Amino acid sequence: MADNSKLTDEERAEIREQFAQLDTSGNGFIDLKELKDALDGVGYKIPQWKVRCMIEEYYDNGSTRQGRGVNGSVNGDARRNGMSLTEFEELCANLKAQQVASTFKQAVSKKENLEHLGGMSEASSDGTTHSVRLEEQMAFSGWINSNLENDPDLKHLLPIDAEGKQLYEKLKDGLILCKVINHSCPDTIDERAINKKNLTLYTKHENLTLALVSSQAIGCNIVNIDAHDLAKGKPHLVLGLLWQIIRIGLFNQITLEHCPGLTELLNDQERIEDLLALSPEAILLRWVNHQLQSAGVTRRCTNFQQDVADSEIYSYLLKQIAPDDAGVTLDALRETDLLRRAEVMLQQAARLRCRAFVTPADVVGGVYKLNLAFVANLFNQHPGLSRTADTEQYHQLDETREEKTYRNWMNSMGVAPHVNWLYSDLTDGLVIFQLYDIIKPGIVNWKKVHRQFSKLRKFMERLENCNYAVELGRQLGFSLVGIAGADINEGNATLTLALIWQLMRAYTLSVLTRLANTGNPIIEKEIVQWVNNKLQSAGKTSSIKSFQDEVLADGKVVIDLIDAIKPGSINYDLVLPGGNEEENLANAKYAISMARRCGGRVYALPEDITERKPKMIMTVFACLMALDYIPTMDAPVAKIEGIEPADSLNNSIESEAENEQTPEQSSEGLDDSGIGSTIAEKPALPPKPEKLSPVLRSAPVQSTNDAKGE
């Protein structure tokens, strides 16, 4: 810990003044998102990637403070929200005493099994140290080998070496990433859209774009990650993205639909809604303790770090969930050496075909991500929950397709905390405020927002937040007749969905408003008009009258539109005649994947097209319209941050191939959500097409009556 006495009185006063300006809520904490601004304000000009690393270290240290959240809360619910004045002073004292670079190197050196690497770009390689967790590199490589080894399309790429050193190189063509996504979320990517043979720089880039946009569609946060980064094999970004995808796949099965026996985990007086409100991590903890109780073991698990380090909990868990004929024993508990005990325990896990993600050192070292993945895999393979007699009444609580789409969209925006269940995670309004701030920066008066809740006024503070959330919606022209803050606070499904849809709609239309650069908001009828004009100009015979037009059901209109935007991109030999449910769905799958391969940030699902869901179909066309607007803008493309014309993509890739030197493998800090940080690239490289976030965040939102939800 830094000695705050190293700061002069003048410096301390300046720090406190800057802190007070950023502490808009007056609760004694500044939002971690504002940490860079705070450091800039007191004279420490630190690159964004280093700030992200500091935040990661802060989270890691906070998780071990005797159960304290990062912001000092006992339950840690607000751990993502703030840094106290004392902690900020300590940070500044450290930076003053040791200089930024040496402080950062010392901080990451405290972690075990970190590989220190030089920067990748000219801007960051001088005097820069990055780090990669070798355990994660090895674990993810092993998971890919074991789960995809029989895929005929990957025979030339697998297996990856045991240490995972080849991981980054073998992911550069995007093929493995696409397969990993489909393993975690089956049918997310249509195999026909993946370039598999005779790959060029351009087709590899298409695969990476397809993987990246598809990962966003399933809920990954890919802010500051693009296909160029993956093509260069940046370890911190590759590992962060892989973890998000694998985690989503592991957690997808922790639902009533996949495991009706979850109802066994309900405590007395609890409803199933209480269980659904828990995060997957919390459900896994409850599941472990349920199995320990069933085994007659008094010990309980409160985390997947220190509590599992001695392998005792794991040994009892494996014994309890194993089939009688599996031969699993408690022999590990005879070992006194913790590493040896962990190895014997993992040998028992192997008898269940569940030796994955962790090594003995990972267990003893309490590596959170990998132990969490190990337990989730155990749950998925051997849940050991049998109660199903009364689960029919819970069937209606399964997450709908619409709910999942909205949840994935919100999580891909990088909101905190992570949204697991719409009707519990939005009840305090905090996630909704973050979305408002993305749609129209500055609209939220954070001084009016309760970001932490007192014990006595918790209910009223949450309700006040929700009332303010509804008020902001009305300011943006949302149709919120009959919707009050209490409806959001109580998790009213119909009214909550009505608000979320209008948030997503406003976000989508804000993209077009920014790109159109006309000063006027884009409305739906203009999108319909653009679709027909684009199809006609490309010589296509298809057209639409509305987003509910029957002609949309076979998916061919969307396919034609993609081919009109990027001529020759569609292989019409793969397009079916349509007319029946099976062929319509096949065409819709191909259309969605091809839209994503072109860079369209499409969240809709194929079924939304075949069932002619007007809301989701509108978002599909809006995303395609955004792709088409870019090269026809009157304003120079360079002014539209992070976007380049589709027609210039080949030139971009060729330029990169000519200018790119052999990259040094490097890594930066990456938080648990997988959010990467941006390193400045060579000036010779053109703008990168995937980074749409800056545009989205600065776009004005429509506030006319046409913005009202359906």
Disulfide bonds with the S-S distance in Angstrom:
none
